[in-house]
Amino acid sequence: MTKRSFGKTKDGTEVYLYTLTNSKGVKAEITNYGANLVNLVIPKKEGTLRDVVLGFDDVSGYESNPSFFGALIAPSANRIAKAEFVLDGIQYHLKKNNGENNLHSDEELGSHKRIWKVKEEEGGVTFFLSNEDGELGFPGKKEFQVTYVLTEENELKISYKATSDKNTIINPTNHSYFNLKGHDQGTIEDHTICLYASHYTPADQQSIPYGDIASVEGTPMDLREETVVRENIDSDFQQLVFAGGYDHNWVTDNYNKEVRKIAEVKSPDKDCTMEVYTDLPGVQFYAGNFIDPQKGKQGAFYNKRSGLCLETQCYPDSIHKENFPSVVYGPDRSYKSTTIYKFIL
């Protein structure tokens, strides 16, 4: 592993980019600003390289980053209805940053816009961040630890650990946008996707789940076999109309708290396949329907559906849904999870 300067923040703090490589020519670069994934370079068969994640050339882009490119989201990914919740008899109020709801904890002060402490590991790098009791509205003094490891099997392995001295919500994720043709190669609508999920959690127009777990059978949400993203994304199916396309939580099959394969994405020419593995119960497939038009790294211009996300997670708004898996962690229950993005070349 090597490190180099990634520029300075607006307040003059030097930020670094940590580079992981393997013998196959795969390279992952992560910054201690937000523990964000910046570059993920995959070799093509003819020897050229492609970077398959959207991002920015230096830290200044990540200080804005309205679409959460590469973002490490914590304490809580996705949405919490009404930006409030009750825990142990106490009501907590969060930032309303998605209509009346809370999205990804805080887009301005969240974990993806903080300087993390760093420990270099064999084949990887670990980032550490503390949140004080009440910070961002969440109870408990929380300690987060995220480790990125790049293996010889072309796996980018992301391992999360978190503790809190009070019961609180912990539901982190990685919000990277993937385009297997290359980050600068236009839409992902021509990619194929397969989600090993027989059910999903339908949501209202604000993307807050109703609370039921619905079968995908006979709907455009059935992605259990290889499906070209564009095939149904703009159909008149109400769930897709509400979200402007795919932006939903799928309930992954065979959940047993062990790491297993939950998704597969292929580039249109089938020369790059990404498999996703996790020990979590859900995954948010977001097709980039609302990417703000903006300049990205290496002169690229990103727009609607320039990348797709597969955000492994517990279900959105679980704190308000007794039938959803619990996102409450505290002194008697620490958080631990693993997600792997594996590339077949």
LOTORTOR-176892 format. One record per residue (C-alpha): residue number from 1; residue in one letter; x, y, z. Coordinates in steps of 0.02 Angstrom, whole numbers. Each point is the difference from the previous one (the first is absolute). Layout:
<pts>
PT  pos  code       X       Y       Z
PT  NUM     A       X       Y       Z
...
</pts>
This chain:
<pts>
PT  pos  code       X       Y       Z
PT    1     M       0       0       0
PT    2     T      57     177     -38
PT    3     K     -68     171      42
PT    4     R      10     169     -82
PT    5     S     -74     173      21
PT    6     F    -181      23     -54
PT    7     G       1     188      26
PT    8     K     -54     111     143
PT    9     T    -173      35      69
PT   10     K     -73     175       6
PT   11     D      69      20     176
PT   12     G     175     -50     -57
PT   13     T       6    -179      65
PT   14     E     108    -116    -105
PT   15     V     -93    -153     -62
PT   16     Y      73    -162     -67
PT   17     L     -43    -133    -127
PT   18     Y      44    -180      46
PT   19     T      35    -119    -144
PT   20     L     -26    -188       8
PT   21     T      60    -110    -144
PT   22     N       7    -185     -39
PT   23     S     103    -103    -121
PT   24     K    -144      -5    -126
PT   25     G      11     187     -30
PT   26     V    -154      49     100
PT   27     K      18     161      99
PT   28     A    -113      76     133
PT   29     E      29     175      69
PT   30     I     -85      64     157
PT   31     T      18     169      84
PT   32     N       3      36     186
PT   33     Y    -121     141     -39
PT   34     G    -161     -93      36
PT   35     A      78    -173     -29
PT   36     N     -70      24    -176
PT   37     L      42    -118    -143
PT   38     V      76     111    -134
PT   39     N      68    -115    -136
PT   40     L     -23    -184     -41
PT   41     V     105     -45    -151
PT   42     I     -29    -165     -91
PT   43     P     110     -64    -143
PT   44     K     -80     -44    -166
PT   45     K      47    -160     -90
PT   46     E     103      96    -129
PT   47     G     100      80     140
PT   48     T     -78     171      10
PT   49     L     -77      63     161
PT   50     R    -172      62      49
PT   51     D     -54      89     159
PT   52     V    -173     -66      44
PT   53     V     -56     121     137
PT   54     L     -60     180     -17
PT   55     G      95     131      98
PT   56     F     110     154       3
PT   57     D     183      43     -30
PT   58     D      34      73     172
PT   59     V     -75      33     170
PT   60     S     -89     159     -54
PT   61     G    -125    -103    -101
PT   62     Y     -41    -106     152
PT   63     E     -28     154     108
PT   64     S    -152      33    -111
PT   65     N     -49    -172     -70
PT   66     P    -190      24     -11
PT   67     S     -27    -176     -67
PT   68     F     105     -91     133
PT   69     F     128     -71    -123
PT   70     G     103    -133      89
PT   71     A     -69      54     167
PT   72     L      17     -99     161
PT   73     I    -169      35      82
PT   74     A     -18      -8     190
PT   75     P     -78      -9     126
PT   76     S    -157     -32    -103
PT   77     A     -16     -28    -187
PT   78     N    -160      27     -98
PT   79     R    -157      81      71
PT   80     I     -79      26     171
PT   81     A    -180      60      -9
PT   82     K     -40     173      69
PT   83     A     185      16      49
PT   84     E     -40     -59     175
PT   85     F     -12    -157     104
PT   86     V     -32     -58     178
PT   87     L     125    -112      87
PT   88     D      -7     -54     182
PT   89     G    -141     124      28
PT   90     I      95     151     -66
PT   91     Q     -42      89    -161
PT   92     Y     144      49    -113
PT   93     H      -4     125    -143
PT   94     L     111      -9    -154
PT   95     K      31     118    -143
PT   96     K    -142      11    -126
PT   97     N      98      -9    -161
PT   98     N    -114    -102    -113
PT   99     G    -168      86       8
PT  100     E     -65     -34     176
PT  101     N     116    -150      18
PT  102     N     182     -34      41
PT  103     L     113     -72    -134
PT  104     H     175     -71      32
PT  105     S      13      82     172
PT  106     D      64     170     -59
PT  107     E      59      51    -174
PT  108     E     110     140      68
PT  109     L      70     -66     165
PT  110     G     -14    -188     -19
PT  111     S     139    -128       8
PT  112     H      40      20    -186
PT  113     K      54     180      33
PT  114     R     108     -30     153
PT  115     I     186     -33      16
PT  116     W      25    -180      58
PT  117     K     151     -66      93
PT  118     V      98    -131     -96
PT  119     K      92    -161      36
PT  120     E      92     -85    -141
PT  121     E     -31    -188      -8
PT  122     E      75    -146     -96
PT  123     G     -89      10    -167
PT  124     G    -120     133      61
PT  125     V     -36     156     100
PT  126     T    -112      32     152
PT  127     F     -87     164      37
PT  128     F     -64      56     171
PT  129     L    -129     133      46
PT  130     S     -83      52     164
PT  131     N    -172      80      17
PT  132     E     -46      83     164
PT  133     D    -163     -31      91
PT  134     G    -133     104     -89
PT  135     E     106      36    -153
PT  136     L    -109      13    -157
PT  137     G    -147     -32     117
PT  138     F      44    -181      40
PT  139     P      23     -60     179
PT  140     G     158     -81      67
PT  141     K     186      25     -17
PT  142     K      38    -106    -152
PT  143     E     163     -73     -65
PT  144     F       4     -50    -184
PT  145     Q     131    -106     -85
PT  146     V       3     -39    -186
PT  147     T     131    -109     -85
PT  148     Y      30     -11    -187
PT  149     V      98    -152     -62
PT  150     L      41     -42    -181
PT  151     T      28    -187     -26
PT  152     E      89    -101    -133
PT  153     E    -173     -63     -53
PT  154     N     -43     178     -57
PT  155     E    -113      28     150
PT  156     L     -20     170      81
PT  157     K     -51     -52     174
PT  158     I     -78     132     114
PT  159     S     -17     -47     184
PT  160     Y     -95     107     124
PT  161     K       5       3     189
PT  162     A     -88     120     118
PT  163     T     -35      18     185
PT  164     S    -106     120     102
PT  165     D     -15      33     187
PT  166     K    -188      29     -21
PT  167     N    -131     -83    -107
PT  168     T       1      86    -168
PT  169     I     -27     -28    -187
PT  170     I     145     -76     -97
PT  171     N     -27     -43    -183
PT  172     P     152      48    -106
PT  173     T      30     -30    -185
PT  174     N     113      43    -144
PT  175     H     -82     111    -131
PT  176     S     118     -27    -147
PT  177     Y     -71      19    -175
PT  178     F      61    -134    -121
PT  179     N      12       6    -189
PT  180     L      86    -157     -62
PT  181     K      37      77    -170
PT  182     G      98     136      90
PT  183     H     -52     148     105
PT  184     D       3     115    -151
PT  185     Q     -96    -112    -120
PT  186     G    -178      64      15
PT  187     T    -155     -89      61
PT  188     I     -11    -166      94
PT  189     E    -169     -38     -78
PT  190     D      85    -127    -115
PT  191     H      72    -100     146
PT  192     T     -82    -162      53
PT  193     I     -43     -30     183
PT  194     C     -53    -150     101
PT  195     L     -60      18     180
PT  196     Y     -23    -157     103
PT  197     A    -154      68      84
PT  198     S    -178     -68      -6
PT  199     H     -71     147      97
PT  200     Y      21     188      21
PT  201     T     -70     137     111
PT  202     P    -124     110     -96
PT  203     A      10     184      42
PT  204     D    -101     160     -16
PT  205     Q      41     150    -109
PT  206     Q     129      57     129
PT  207     S      84    -172      -6
PT  208     I     -56     -44     175
PT  209     P     -47    -186       9
PT  210     Y    -181     -37      43
PT  211     G      58    -142     111
PT  212     D     -53    -150    -103
PT  213     I     117    -122     -85
PT  214     A     -66     -33    -175
PT  215     S      36    -136    -127
PT  216     V      88      54    -159
PT  217     E     -92    -134     -98
PT  218     G     -85      68    -156
PT  219     T      69     177      21
PT  220     P     144     101     -73
PT  221     M      82     -20     172
PT  222     D      38    -182     -42
PT  223     L     185       4     -41
PT  224     R      38    -179      49
PT  225     E      57     -38    -177
PT  226     E     117     107    -104
PT  227     T     -94     157     -50
PT  228     V      59     148    -102
PT  229     V     -22     153     113
PT  230     R     -94     101    -131
PT  231     E    -126    -138     -35
PT  232     N    -131      55     127
PT  233     I      79     148      89
PT  234     D    -118     129     -79
PT  235     S    -156    -107       5
PT  236     D    -164      60      75
PT  237     F      15    -118     149
PT  238     Q     -46     112     146
PT  239     Q     155     -37     105
PT  240     L     114      49    -145
PT  241     V    -102     156     -36
PT  242     F      15      54     182
PT  243     A     189     -19       1
PT  244     G      38      56    -178
PT  245     G      66    -175     -35
PT  246     Y      86    -129     108
PT  247     D      38      68     174
PT  248     H     -67    -131     120
PT  249     N      52    -120     136
PT  250     W       0    -183     -48
PT  251     V     -17    -135     134
PT  252     T     142    -117     -42
PT  253     D     -33    -187      -3
PT  254     N      76    -126     121
PT  255     Y      44     129     132
PT  256     N      89     -91     142
PT  257     K     124     133      61
PT  258     E     136     -83    -104
PT  259     V      85      74    -153
PT  260     R     -82     -63    -161
PT  261     K     -22      59    -178
PT  262     I    -147     119     -19
PT  263     A      24      85    -169
PT  264     E      92       0    -165
PT  265     V      24     138    -128
PT  266     K      76     -18    -174
PT  267     S      64     128    -124
PT  268     P     -94      -1    -167
PT  269     D     140     -90     -92
PT  270     K      16    -124     146
PT  271     D     186      35      20
PT  272     C     -20      51     182
PT  273     T    -111     -78     133
PT  274     M     -22      65     177
PT  275     E     -65    -119     132
PT  276     V     -63      67     166
PT  277     Y      10     -97     163
PT  278     T     -62      52     172
PT  279     D     -60     -63     169
PT  280     L    -135     134       6
PT  281     P    -187     -27     -32
PT  282     G     -30     135    -131
PT  283     V      72      92    -148
PT  284     Q     -53     166     -75
PT  285     F      14      -8    -189
PT  286     Y       6     181     -57
PT  287     A      17      30    -187
PT  288     G      61     180      17
PT  289     N    -166      76     -50
PT  290     F      38     165      85
PT  291     I     186      26     -26
PT  292     D      25     187     -11
PT  293     P      85      48    -164
PT  294     Q     179      35      51
PT  295     K     182     -11     -48
PT  296     G      90    -153      67
PT  297     K     178     -64       1
PT  298     Q     114       0    -152
PT  299     G    -114     122     -93
PT  300     A    -151    -115       3
PT  301     F    -175      71       7
PT  302     Y    -128     -96     103
PT  303     N    -186       6     -26
PT  304     K    -158    -101      30
PT  305     R      40    -187      13
PT  306     S     186      18     -28
PT  307     G      26    -126     139
PT  308     L     -95    -123     108
PT  309     C      11     -38     186
PT  310     L     -21    -163      93
PT  311     E      -6      61     180
PT  312     T       0    -147     120
PT  313     Q    -100      44     155
PT  314     C    -138     -36     121
PT  315     Y    -169      58     -67
PT  316     P     -42     187     -11
PT  317     D     -98      72     147
PT  318     S      21    -161      99
PT  319     I      -8      98     162
PT  320     H    -187      27     -33
PT  321     K     -40    -175     -63
PT  322     E      -9    -138     130
PT  323     N       0    -136    -133
PT  324     F     162      63     -79
PT  325     P     171     -57      66
PT  326     S      58     107     146
PT  327     V     123     141     -27
PT  328     V      18      34     187
PT  329     Y     173     -28      70
PT  330     G      77      48     166
PT  331     P      97     -60     152
PT  332     D     -69    -176     -15
PT  333     R       6     -13    -190
PT  334     S     144      59    -108
PT  335     Y     -11      16    -189
PT  336     K     102    -103    -122
PT  337     S     -25     -35    -186
PT  338     T      93     -39    -161
PT  339     T     -35      42    -181
PT  340     I     105     -59    -148
PT  341     Y       4      66    -178
PT  342     K      85    -135    -105
PT  343     F      52      25    -181
PT  344     I       4    -141    -128
PT  345     L     109      51    -146
</pts>
